[in-house]
Amino acid sequence: MKKIKMIWDMRGGDAKGMAEHHAIHLKEYAEKFDIALHDAGIEEVNDMYTLAFMIIDEKDMITVRDNLRPHRAEYAE
């Protein structure tokens, strides 16, 4: 089954802190709604830009997209 990486971009001086906090809620959401979570966390691009992400099965993409409104998504390895 294909996996999708759902991405939320955080920008500004507190981008890393916001992304870390958002990643916690992504994990909680997956657990609460029984969504197979392959990974969740952050990627720090620079001091002013960090992204939060979750990797899920493609079958759950529409539900997560509609409920959590990620900024973008891409296929994950």
N, C-alpha and C positions, 0 to 999 in steps of 0.2 A: 504494500500500500504506500502511496506517495505521502510525503510529509510536507507540511507548509510551515514556514517561519513567519509568524505575525509580528509586525514591528511597530513600535511607538517611538517617535523621535522626541527627545528632550533637549532643549537648547537654553543657554543662558548660564549664569554663574553657578547655579545650583542644579545643573543638568544631571550630574552623577547622583546626587542625593534623591532627586525626583525619580530617576530611573530605578534606583535600588528599591525605593518605596513601591513603585508601580509593579516591579517584578514580584514582590511579596504578594500583592493582590492578584496577580495573574496565577500564581500557584494556588492561592486560596480558591479562586474561581474554578480552576480545573478540578480541584478536589471536590468542591461543593456540587458541581454539575456532572461529575463522573466523566470527565473528558481525559482521554489518554494524553498525558503530558510527557513528551520525550525529553524536553529540556526547557528551562526558563532562566532568564538572567539578564545581564546587561553587557554591553560592549561600549567601552569608552573610546570615542574617536579622537577627541581632544578635550581641552579644559572647558570648552563651551558647548560641547555636543556629545551626548551619550544616548544610546538607544536601549530600550527595554524590549525583550522579545520572548515569545513562547513558540515552541515547535510542537505541532499537533498533527494528527492524521487529517488527510484531505477531506474525509467525510464530515469532520467537525468544523470545517472552515466557515461555512455560511452562518452557523449558529454563533460562533465567536465573532465573526465580522459584524453581524447585526447587533449583538449585545455589547461588545467592547469597542467597536469602531477603531481598529488599528489605522495608522497612517498609511501603511503599505504592507505588502506580503510578497514572499518569494518562495520558490520551491527550496526545500532543505535537502541536504545530502543524507 
